[in-house]
Every structure is written in C-alpha cells, then in structure tokens.
Amino acid sequence: MRAAIVEAPGRVVVTTVPDPTPGPRDVVVAVASCGLCGTDLHILQGEFAPTLPIVPGHEFAGEVVGIGKDVTELAVGDLVAVDPSLHCHECRYCRSGRGNLCDNWAAIGVTVPGGAAEYAVAPAANCVRLPGHLDVKDAALIEPLSCAVRGYDVLSNTLGAEVLIYGSGTMGLMMLELAKRTGAAGVDVLDVNPDRLATAGVLGCSRTAASADELDRPGGWDVVIDATGNAKAIQDGLGRVAKGGTFLQFGVADYATTAVIEPYRIYNQEITITGSMAVLHSYERAAALFATGVLDPAVFISDRLPLEQYPQAIDRFRAGQGRKIVVEP
C-alpha cells in the first residue's frame, strides 16, 4: 500500500509499505480521508512520536475491509471513524478514568502507524460506526471535534459567559461552534490571518479582530481560550481574563514555549488556568454531534488533496493556508 512516512525530523515522503495485518481484536480500515493538524507538525519536528519513522495521521475515517478473528461488533463494509487514543488501562491515571494522561500514552498516527495511508489498523473498540446520511470523507472532522468537546468538559462552562478565542483555524472555529451551543453570551475571535478570521464571521461569532486591543471589554472575558499554541497569543490571553474567569490552554505549543504568570493576580482575582489534552470520553459524543450537523464540512474543509501530495499538504498547513486540510488516498 501507499503511505506517508515521516522518516526523520523535517523529512516526509510517500512510499510503498507492507499492507497492515489486524490482530485478534483489530480491524483494517480503508482510509477515505485523513486530516492534518498541529500535532502532525510536531511529529515532523521529531516531537511526540517516540521513534521515527512513523506513518502519521490520527484524524481519519473509512470503510472496514478486514477484521480480526475475535471481532464481532463490526463487519466488512461498515463505515467508521476512529478514535486514535491508545491507553494502557493499568497506570494510576487510566485507573482513575483519565486515560488521556496515561503514563504510557500512545495514539494511532502518533506512536503507531496512522491514517495517512491507504489502509490503517485500529482496535475495534476505537471505531465508531457512522450513520448512513454522513459522507465518510467528511468524518475526519470527528477527531478534532472530540478534542474540542473535551476542552468544553474542562471548562465546565456557565451560561452567559463572554468568551474570547485566540485563533480561527480549525480548532478555534470548532471552539466557536461549541461556545455558541453551550450558552455563551458572546464569542469574540482573534486572528492575524484575515482569510481565516473571515470564516469566524461567517460562522456567527460576535466580533472579530486582529488584536484584543481593538475590542471594547475593559474588564476582560470570562473565558479565554488559546487555540494557537503561539507564545505571544498565550501571553496576551493570560492578561485578558476577567475576575473569576478561566484561561484554557487548548492550542498545542512547542515544547520550549514559555509564558509569564502573575501569582498575586491569580490569587486575588481567583483566576483559573487550565489545559485540555486530546480526547477523553468525548469521541462518541463528538460523533453524535457531528451526525446532527453541528459542523458544516463545506466550511471547515478547505483543501482535499490526494495522498501522494501529503508533503505539499503539510507545507500548505504549516504556512497557515486554508482551514482543515485532508488527504484522500
């Protein structure tokens, strides 16, 4: 089969590799679409993945074309979206129900071969069968949506909150859509990329701007979400949180990124600073939301490229062009 391979930091190629073989409780998925995200850039930099080479791609969906001998809940021909999470179920975090913090954390497309290929192997337990009205080529959006759902689980948001989101890429836009549906009184979105920012306006945010200084809210925002991972955005966002408010670090920053906090202000104004890591008990809920039309794939997916153009797709994503970019084997 053909697959994209991150061979070494900074080098990705598309080549022929052996077809995958399922274990007893695995299925083989013929990949219909595979999304690119910031994690893929980190893997390309040599971060996250414990060893290279690796087939990336943790956002994917497709058709079951092979099943292991002990799989009974899925059949060849089923259309599925795949939760990439691989937890050990043995460490203290897994035993306490927080598998996304697993001491032995692993994921399809991050630590084991993923969906940037014609075929991918996944545990049957990680596959969510898709309803017939969905286009399987759109279902790569379910994984990032499940991360956004996890983010809102962490926020435990209250009705009537004023929300500020840094970044109008795929994840920022998904957080916008969820904020609208979880009772926010207003959702403002910031981005220095005018094309992406325009999409936030199309989706119905309250206000858009290149900088929070352009917006009139002297008391700050109840909820501030960084969906960029950018050091300057994070630092600015920490200073925009209202008294009693929450800052959510949702974007994936480089390992070396740092920010300065003001301990007295955090104490005196009872500010919460928290993070959201990947997927946790949220994939099935995201699939259910996706099936209701919570996202418009035509708005979110800007580029559909063949698998052979994976290197060009990653270059386009790294340059900040488009919104969600998917490759279709």
C-alpha positions in Angstrom: 0.0 0.0 0.0 1.0 3.7 -0.3 1.6 5.7 2.8 3.2 8.9 4.0 6.2 8.4 6.2 7.9 10.9 8.5 11.4 9.4 8.0 13.3 11.9 10.2 12.7 15.3 11.7 11.8 17.6 8.8 11.5 14.9 6.2 8.3 13.3 5.0 7.8 11.1 1.9 5.1 9.0 0.3 6.2 5.5 -0.5 5.1 1.8 -0.6 4.9 -0.1 2.6 3.5 -3.6 3.5 -0.2 -3.9 3.9 -1.3 -4.0 7.6 -2.5 -7.2 9.3 -5.1 -7.0 12.0 -4.7 -8.5 15.5 -7.5 -10.6 17.0 -9.5 -7.5 18.2 -8.4 -5.2 15.4 -9.9 -4.1 12.1 -8.3 -2.8 8.9 -9.8 0.4 7.6 -9.6 1.6 4.0 -8.9 5.2 4.7 -11.4 7.6 3.0 -9.9 10.8 4.4 -7.2 11.8 6.9 -6.9 15.3 8.4 -3.8 17.3 9.2 -3.4 19.2 12.4 -0.8 20.8 14.6 0.2 17.5 16.1 1.4 16.4 12.7 3.8 19.4 12.6 5.2 18.4 16.0 5.7 14.9 14.8 7.5 16.3 11.7 9.8 18.2 14.1 10.6 15.0 15.9 8.3 15.7 18.9 5.6 13.5 20.4 6.4 10.3 18.4 8.9 8.3 20.5 10.6 6.9 17.4 10.8 7.7 13.7 9.9 6.7 11.0 6.2 6.8 11.6 3.0 6.9 9.4 1.2 10.0 10.7 -2.5 10.6 10.7 -4.7 10.5 13.8 -7.8 12.1 12.3 -9.3 9.6 9.9 -12.3 7.6 8.8 -13.1 5.0 6.3 -14.5 1.6 5.4 -13.8 -1.6 7.3 -12.2 -4.1 4.9 -10.7 -6.6 7.3 -11.5 -7.9 10.8 -9.6 -9.9 13.4 -10.8 -13.3 14.4 -12.3 -12.0 17.7 -14.2 -9.0 16.3 -18.0 -9.5 16.3 -19.3 -5.9 16.7 -18.1 -4.7 13.3 -18.3 -6.2 9.8 -16.6 -5.7 6.5 -18.3 -2.8 4.7 -19.1 -0.8 7.9 -18.2 2.9 7.7 -16.3 4.1 10.8 -14.5 7.0 12.3 -11.5 6.1 14.5 -10.6 7.3 18.0 -6.8 7.3 17.9 -6.4 7.0 21.7 -4.4 4.0 23.0 -4.4 3.9 26.8 -2.6 1.3 28.9 -5.6 0.9 31.3 -3.0 0.0 34.0 -1.4 3.2 35.3 -2.9 5.4 38.1 -4.4 7.9 35.5 -6.1 5.2 33.5 -7.4 3.6 36.6 -8.8 6.9 37.8 -10.6 7.5 34.4 -8.1 10.0 33.0 -6.6 7.9 30.2 -5.6 11.0 28.2 -2.9 11.5 30.9 -1.8 7.8 30.6 1.8 7.3 31.8 2.2 5.0 28.7 0.2 7.3 26.4 0.1 6.2 22.8 -2.1 7.1 19.8 -2.7 5.8 16.3 -0.8 8.1 13.9 1.4 9.4 16.7 3.2 6.4 18.2 1.9 3.7 15.9 1.1 3.8 12.2 -1.8 6.0 11.4 -4.3 7.1 8.7 -2.0 8.9 6.2 -2.1 5.7 4.2 -4.4 3.6 2.0 -5.1 1.3 5.0 -4.8 1.6 8.7 -5.2 -0.8 11.6 -7.3 0.2 14.6 -8.8 -1.6 17.7 -12.4 -2.5 17.1 -13.2 -0.7 20.4 -11.9 2.5 18.9 -14.2 2.5 15.9 -17.5 4.4 15.9 -19.9 3.2 13.2 -21.2 6.2 11.1 -24.9 6.7 10.2 -25.8 6.4 6.6 -26.5 10.0 5.9 -22.9 11.1 6.5 -20.2 11.3 3.9 -17.3 9.3 5.3 -14.9 11.7 3.6 -16.1 14.4 5.9 -15.8 12.2 9.1 -12.1 13.0 9.6 -13.5 16.1 11.4 -14.9 14.0 14.2 -11.5 13.5 16.0 -10.7 17.3 16.2 -14.3 17.9 17.3 -13.8 15.3 20.1 -10.8 17.3 21.3 -13.0 20.4 21.3 -15.7 18.6 23.3 -13.0 17.6 25.8 -12.0 21.3 26.1 -15.5 22.3 27.0 -15.7 19.4 29.5 -12.7 21.0 31.2 -14.2 24.5 31.1 -17.5 23.4 32.8 -18.8 26.5 31.2 -21.6 28.6 32.7 -24.5 30.2 30.9 -24.0 33.8 29.8 -20.2 33.8 29.6 -18.3 36.2 27.5 -15.7 34.2 25.5 -12.5 35.2 23.7 -10.8 32.8 21.3 -7.3 33.2 20.0 -7.0 31.6 16.6 -9.6 30.9 13.8 -8.0 27.8 12.4 -10.0 24.5 12.6 -9.8 24.2 16.4 -10.6 27.8 17.1 -13.6 27.6 14.8 -14.8 24.4 16.5 -14.5 26.0 19.9 -16.6 28.9 18.5 -19.3 26.5 17.4 -19.4 24.8 20.8 -19.3 28.1 22.6 -22.4 29.1 20.7 -24.1 25.9 21.7 -23.2 26.0 25.4 -24.8 29.2 26.3 -22.1 31.9 25.7 -23.5 35.4 25.7 -20.8 36.5 23.3 -17.9 34.9 21.4 -15.1 37.1 20.1 -12.4 35.7 17.9 -8.9 37.0 17.2 -6.5 36.1 14.4 -3.8 37.8 12.4 -4.8 35.8 9.3 -7.7 37.8 7.7 -8.9 34.9 5.5 -9.3 32.6 8.5 -10.8 35.4 10.5 -13.4 35.9 7.9 -14.6 32.4 8.4 -15.2 33.0 12.1 -17.5 35.9 11.0 -19.4 33.6 8.6 -19.9 31.1 11.4 -21.6 33.8 13.5 -19.1 35.0 16.2 -19.9 38.3 18.0 -16.8 40.2 16.9 -13.5 39.6 15.1 -10.2 41.5 15.3 -6.5 41.1 14.8 -5.9 42.1 18.4 -7.9 42.2 21.6 -6.9 45.9 21.9 -9.4 46.5 19.1 -12.3 45.2 21.2 -14.0 47.1 23.9 -14.1 44.9 27.0 -12.0 46.7 29.7 -13.0 44.1 32.4 -11.8 41.2 30.3 -13.5 38.0 29.3 -15.0 35.3 31.5 -13.4 32.5 29.3 -10.2 33.0 27.3 -9.2 30.1 25.0 -5.9 29.9 23.2 -6.3 27.7 20.1 -3.0 28.8 18.6 -0.1 27.5 20.7 1.6 30.8 19.9 3.7 32.3 22.7 2.6 35.9 22.1 -1.1 34.9 21.9 -0.9 32.9 25.1 0.9 35.7 27.0 -1.7 38.2 25.8 -4.6 35.9 26.6 -3.5 35.4 30.2 -3.9 39.1 30.7 -7.4 39.3 29.2 -9.1 37.0 31.8 -11.8 38.7 33.8 -12.0 38.3 37.6 -13.2 34.8 38.5 -12.5 33.8 34.9 -10.8 30.9 33.2 -7.9 30.6 30.7 -7.9 27.4 28.7 -4.6 26.3 27.0 -6.1 24.4 24.1 -3.6 25.0 21.3 -0.5 22.8 21.2 2.6 24.9 21.9 6.2 23.9 21.1 8.0 22.2 24.0 10.2 25.3 24.5 7.3 27.8 24.7 7.0 29.7 28.0 4.7 32.4 29.4 4.8 34.6 32.5 2.0 34.5 35.1 1.2 36.9 37.9 0.6 34.8 41.0 -0.9 37.7 43.0 -3.4 38.4 40.3 -4.3 34.7 40.0 -4.8 34.6 43.8 -6.6 37.9 44.2 -8.9 37.6 41.3 -9.5 33.9 41.6 -8.4 33.2 38.0 -8.2 29.6 36.8 -5.6 28.5 34.4 -6.1 25.0 32.9 -5.4 22.8 29.9 -7.1 20.2 27.8 -5.2 17.2 26.4 -6.6 15.4 23.4 -9.6 13.1 23.7 -11.2 11.8 26.9 -14.6 10.1 26.9 -15.6 12.6 24.2 -15.2 10.8 20.8 -18.7 9.1 20.8 -20.3 12.4 21.8 -18.4 14.2 19.1 -19.6 11.7 16.5 -23.2 12.1 17.7 -22.9 15.9 17.5 -21.3 15.7 14.0 -24.2 13.5 12.9 -26.6 16.3 13.9 -24.8 18.8 11.7 -23.0 20.8 14.4 -20.3 21.5 11.8 -20.6 22.3 8.1 -17.9 20.3 6.4 -18.0 22.6 3.4 -16.9 25.5 5.6 -14.4 23.6 7.7 -12.6 21.5 5.0 -10.8 23.9 2.6 -8.5 21.5 0.8 -8.8 17.9 -0.3 -5.6 16.5 -1.7 -4.6 13.1 -2.9 -2.3 11.1 -0.5 0.5 11.4 -3.0 0.6 15.1 -2.2 0.9 14.7 1.5 4.3 16.6 1.6 2.6 19.5 -0.2 -0.4 19.3 2.1 1.8 19.5 5.2 3.7 22.5 3.7 0.4 24.2 3.0 -0.8 23.6 6.5 2.5 24.8 8.0 2.2 28.0 6.0 -1.2 28.7 7.6 -3.1 28.4 4.3 -6.7 27.1 4.3 -8.6 25.7 7.2 -8.8 21.9 7.6 -6.7 20.1 5.0 -7.4 16.5 4.4 -5.7 13.9 2.2 -7.8 11.3 0.4 -6.0 8.0 -0.6 
